Amino acid sequence: MAERKSNFKSGEFLRYKGRPLVRSGNTLYYGNMYEKCVIMLEILTEKEVNGQQQADRVWVQLISTDESPPPPPPQQKKYQKNPHKKAPGRG
């Protein structure tokens, strides 16, 4: 297999419109991890076009880069009402 030459130095990423574009397998990440969110693109299916594999279906998701734990969910009051129980004072 022919070895691909890269014009990038170690630690550099391909950039698109000034933001890093990183691929890991069938998942691509677009954006800077120091910003509040990045875009994740996951290639679901591929098809062959002119002898090359091209993405056919892609799942796009906006991901928060905030590593702090999410706030706890709001407390929900739960109660159960018994419709057969008589109200006090009614007889």
N, C-alpha and C positions, 0 to 999 in steps of 0.2 A: 504494500500500500504506500502511496506517495505521502511524504511528510508535508504538512501545510506550514508555510512560513507565516509568521505573524509580525505585523509592524508595531505591536504594542509591547511595551516594557512590562516586566513582572509587576503586578499590582495595579496596572492601568485597566480601565474598562472601556469598551466601545461606548461612544456617546451619541445620543440622538437629541437634537435640539437642546444641547447643553446639559442633558441629564444622562446619568449612567444607564446602560442597557446590559443586563447580565443574564446569561442563560445557564441553567443547570438542568440537563436532560430535556424534558419536554416542558419545562417551566421557565418563563422569562420574567424578570423583575425590571421595572422601569421607574426610575426616580432615585433620589438621594435618601439614604437611610437616616440622615440627620434631619430631614423634614418630617412633618407630622404624619405623612402617609406616602405609600408607594403603590404602583399598580402591578398586580400579578396577572400574567397571561399564561394559561395552561393549555397546551395543545392537546385536544381530545382525540382528533383523528387526522390522518394525513392521506394525501392522494398523490399519485405520480403524474407530473406534468412535464412533458419534454425530457423525460429521463431523470428528473429531479423530484425529490419529495417536497411537497408544499403543504402547509397547514390547511386543513379543510374546515374543521370546527375548532373554535377557540373559546375558552371560558375566561372572562375578564372579571377581576375582583379588585376593589380598592381596599388596601390593608393598612391599618394604623401601625406606626412604628413605635408608639408609646409603650414602653415596657413596664410601666407601673401597673399594679393590679387594678382591674376595673372596679368601680364603686359597687357596693353590695346592692342587690335588687331592693326596691322599696318593700316595706313590710305590707303584707296583705292581711286584712282581717278576715278570718274565716269563722263562720258560725253555721249552725244547722238549726233549722226551724222545724219543730214538730207540729204539723197542722192538726193533729188529733188531740193535743193537750189543750185543756181549757184555760182561758185567761184567768188570772186571779180576780176574785170578786164576782165572777160570773158562775153561776151555778148550775 
